[in-house]
Amino acid sequence: MLTLFLLLPATGAALLAITRRADEARAKWIALIFSSLAFALSVLIFVRFDPDIAGYQFVDRFTWINTHQSGFTVQYALGVDGLSAPMVLLTGLLSLASVLVSWRVELRPREYYAWLLLLESAVGGVFMSLDLIQFFLFWELELLPMYLLISIWGTGRKEYSAMKFVLFTIVGSAFMLVGFLVLGLAGGSFDIAVLTAQPPQQALVPLSLVFWAVMAAFLVKLPVVPFHTWLPDAHTDAPTAVSVLLAGVLLKMGGYGILRIALPILPGEARDFRVLLAAIAAVSVVYGAILTLQQRDLKRLIAYSSVSHMGYVLLGVATMGAVGLSGAALQMFTHGTITGLLFITVGLIYDRTHTRQLPELSGLLHRLPVLGTVTIVAGLAALGLPGLSGFVAEITVFLGALDAHPAATITSVFGVVLAAGYILWALQRVFTGPPAARWAQLTDATAWWERTVMAGMVLAIVAVGVYPALLTTAVESGVAPIAAIVGAG
């Protein structure tokens, strides 16, 4: 089942690669079919996942590379638990949404959709990998489609932004690979389950250095201050669909890596540095919010808000407790849907107004009632309004972190106040006020693909906000073993 989830988008990409240029009009339908099938399978995986069963489920495994002399093997190993099953669902949902919001792409659509589908397979592989080397390979695989999608189909300084994204990721990945090799040598295996059950006690280099080598890649991808500068540039110059995937699932690879690898395999080092991690989280939350307040471009505003909101993930991680870790996992999912929807609506607004500058926008709710209402719902979810999914994640993080890190938690709560400020100000500036004559010819979101993608995202946000158990039951089963390991000391 999991292998099929990886193969469906990759097969769609391969089919697009051999499609004749004369048939490029069919490219979007091929992409829609394969992304829809992958989304349906992700729903099936999530629904069939049983939180009462310990360990990984739906496991696909075989030996890929076997070096008899050294005794090391690299496996093709896929599996999901309560931590990864929601991430697979999020990947399927946002990948389908990205195909829909790209419905009118005109520049080389065959290649565009092929890279979009390949990106889905790469990210899915990260969330399901049970082998460190395989995890690294999928981690690196997403670089090529992301670089090409930004540099070819982006706007502005697209080549600069794409290269900046690649360089930041590669530098972090280099440290991560060294850390993985040291862990594999120390533990005698690259199997994540084996290393989690018997964490290495010593290695060729101090394990504290290994911890930060592994964390380097995850903190860059999350991203946290001061490794965040690539994110606003990448978002600003990326196509809407790429921004959706970048904010929705690629950033979550960092948080997922910390929870899946850094904490359970290096629990002693994680405990030693938990206060430092909490401090970094608080700085990211507040500093990211302050930077967001200064933005006048809607996409950059949402991008900087992601830096702030990802700080809550790291704060939950730093608690080393079941509640805080659950909050971190919930924040990854809810931020993916909320920020993904914000980038979708901002992209649709830009398609109509050809500007993202806040001083140039006003009174759009008169002309775009549906699009404006959906954007307001997403904005209220982002600031943590009760009844929407953002509140569920943030309150869980705060409840878990208050006892463990009171100063960092109180500081981070101030980030919620700042978030309310910049979100409400942006919504007021763009949508309220008298109707401007220059926008008299604007048309609302009436296309089927526009309304379908927005309805699906709003449904996910409201459903989790009203009935959090849709996610929390699975998430708690996934983080409980991790909390038991890091809390054992």
Protein Blocks (a to p, Z undefined) as FASTA:
>chain_A
ZZmmmmmmmmmmmmmmmpcfklmmmmmmmmmmmmmmmmmmmmmmmmmpcfkbgcjehiac
ddfbdcfknopacdddddddfklmmmmmmmmmmmmmmmmmmmmgcghkllmmmmmmmmmm
mmmmmmmpcbfklmmmmmmmmmmmmmmmmmmmmghjlllmmmmmmmmmmmmmmmmmmmmm
mmmmmnopabfklmmmmgcfbdfbdfklmmmmmmmmmmmmmpccfklmmmmmmmmmpcfk
lmmmmmmmmmmmmmmmmmmmmmmmmmmlmmmmmmmmmmmmmmmmmmmmmmmmmpcbfklm
mmmmmmmmmmmmmmmmmnopaklmmmmmmmmmmmmmmmmmmmmmmmmmmmmnopabfklg
ghklmmmmmlmmmmmmmmmmmnopahiaklmmmmmmmmmmmmmmmmlmmmmmmmmmmmmm
mmmmmmmmmmgccddfklmmpccdfbfklmmmmmmmmmmmmmmmmmmmlmmmmmmmmmmm
mmmmmmmZZ
